[in-house]
Amino acid sequence: MATRLPAQTVGLKTSSYWLDTATPSGDYRHTTLPQRVDVAIVGAGFTGLSAALHAAKLGKSVAVLEANTVNWGASGRNGGMATTGLAIGFGKAIKRYGEERAISYFQEYNHAIDLIESLVTENDLKVDYTRSGKMTLAWKPEHYEGFKGSAEKLKRLVGQPVQLVPKSEIRSEIGSDVYHGAIVDPLGAGLHVGKFGHELARLAVEAGASIHEKARVVDVKRIGRGYVHDVVTSRGTIRADRVIVGTSGYTGRPFGWMQRRVVPVGSYIIVTEQLPQAVVDELLPNRRMASDSKNFLYYFRITPDNRLLFGGRARFAMSSPDSDLKSGEILKKAMGEVFPRLKGTRIDYTWGGLVDISMDQMVHAGEHDGLFYSMNYSGHGVQMATWMGKVMADVVGGNTAANIWNDLPNPAVPGHFGPPWFLPLAGAWYGLLDKIR
Ligand SMILES: Cc1cc2nc3c(=O)[nH]c(=O)nc-3n(C[C@H](O)[C@H](O)[C@H](O)COP(=O)(O)OP(=O)(O)OC[C@H]3O[C@@H](n4cnc5c(N)ncnc54)[C@H](O)[C@@H]3O)c2cc1C
């Protein structure tokens, strides 16, 4: 059946704004595959590229194997927000894991943003990086009450310099009246993730790693009972002493054990035409990376060239061209509700991607059947994938203590053996919760 296109499709790009406005560091589709490496890395997103850079810096021979092209996955399609804090929130983390571990988990995100910042400053990367802060907006009045408890704990236990913004002062942070207050963390940052991914690839290659695009890993054959594998790709086979899997929301065969632990939820983004300076200054005067407290959350920011990027899990569905266009229409309506002055503003880009969520919304990284892996960033992977790439390079370099997520139980999603049939059910439930105000 033919797809009915939404009203505005003329001039609308269905590719990622970030990838459309960044230049690849090279063409890696025809590079010669080495026969043997110390470390083979599956996936050329931030996890894989950061692992490659840091493993190469440790003196390892490294090959990155990417089914598509560098930055093709979530790393080149996200909101470009490197935000502080855990996906589950600090209070919930304390309840689940106790104060000491919750503090360590929380601080990992600060370390992760610091790593991005040091990569940017040490290598003079032109990736529009800015520490303009993160803002979480209260969708319901009781959410703001919850922020007060979180702020107190974050200041007392972590020393995090968070600030509360009551509804009466919300206009100092956002040109909208739909929210009931906010919590701001000045340590959050934003960056151009298209440029950043390509720069990571360049740095990895300069450090000695090789990158192989259009090289889908179709099988991994364990040699003996250790870590050595023959990694079979669509472009040939490599023997690797260690394999790191960094495939996140795009994990599939031959990594079935990991696939059953990832819920690949579609998240969607629209980007407006360039806006006048005065409008941008009204929408987000302090250029925060913003998201709200709904289950079907919205997230938004200003791009480096003064557009509004507005995203959300518009529908609980897998990303596909049809799904991306429908979601774009839903998001355009939502954007007009949050920012009434943008009703009628032209949308230049709409796209979607897969977020790698886990059952407990925590990061999972470690080793299974001789394969090392890191994924499940649950919507907070810009900074955490970059950080965990370094951590997993340290782990395969012998420093296993670097991975503090190692001992978290990692249950499979019940009944999840392939495409996630359960997403529409989850979507209906969370949508209902948001409507009960
Ligand atoms: C729309 C959207 C918005 C988001 N917004 C934010 C945000 O603002 N802030 C934030 O912190 N996080 C955000 N995230 C999440 C974040 O982008 C991801 O967690 C992060 O980029 C994951 O990086 P990665 O390198 O692990 O995986 P990816 O970037 O997804 O890369 C995985 C790669 O593995 C490759 N691959 C898969 N299977 C194979 C195989 N068999 N052989 C070879 N290669 C393979 C894929 O082609 C892909 O390129 C968002 C995600 C989406 C989709």
The ligand as a Gaussian input file, in Angstrom:
#p B3LYP/6-31G(d) Opt

LIG

0 1
 C       16.929000      10.129000      18.001000
 C       17.904000       9.902000      19.126000
 C       18.180000      10.934000      20.002000
 C       19.115000      10.750000      21.037000
 N       19.469000      11.838000      21.799000
 C       20.452000      11.707000      22.706000
 C       20.953000      12.846000      23.369000
 O       20.589000      13.984000      23.088000
 N       21.879000      12.649000      24.351000
 C       22.370000      11.426000      24.629000
 O       23.206000      11.302000      25.519000
 N       21.968000      10.317000      23.940000
 C       21.044000      10.429000      22.969000
 N       20.667000       9.347000      22.242000
 C       21.332000       8.068000      22.475000
 C       22.747000       8.026000      21.888000
 O       22.748000       8.579000      20.590000
 C       23.244000       6.558000      21.828000
 O       23.120000       5.980000      23.111000
 C       24.693000       6.473000      21.410000
 O       24.950000       7.232000      20.250000
 C       25.089000       5.006000      21.178000
 O       26.364000       4.982000      20.564000
 P       26.968000       3.615000      20.089000
 O       28.272000       3.906000      19.467000
 O       26.995000       2.658000      21.235000
 O       25.932000       3.042000      19.043000
 P       25.522000       3.592000      17.587000
 O       25.933000       5.000000      17.392000
 O       24.094000       3.261000      17.403000
 O       26.423000       2.738000      16.608000
 C       26.248000       1.349000      16.456000
 C       26.834000       0.966000      15.114000
 O       26.931000      -0.464000      15.043000
 C       26.777000      -0.824000      13.696000
 N       26.462000      -2.258000      13.643000
 C       25.392000      -2.902000      14.149000
 N       25.489000      -4.239000      13.919000
 C       26.660000      -4.433000      13.261000
 C       27.320000      -5.591000      12.753000
 N       26.807000      -6.826000      12.871000
 N       28.520000      -5.435000      12.127000
 C       29.087000      -4.194000      12.007000
 N       28.490000      -3.066000      12.473000
 C       27.298000      -3.182000      13.091000
 C       25.647000       0.070000      13.211000
 O       25.659000       0.202000      11.797000
 C       25.965000       1.377000      13.923000
 O       26.695000       2.274000      13.100000
 C       19.730000       9.486000      21.213000
 C       19.442000       8.444000      20.337000
 C       18.547000       8.640000      19.296000
 C       18.283000       7.508000      18.348000

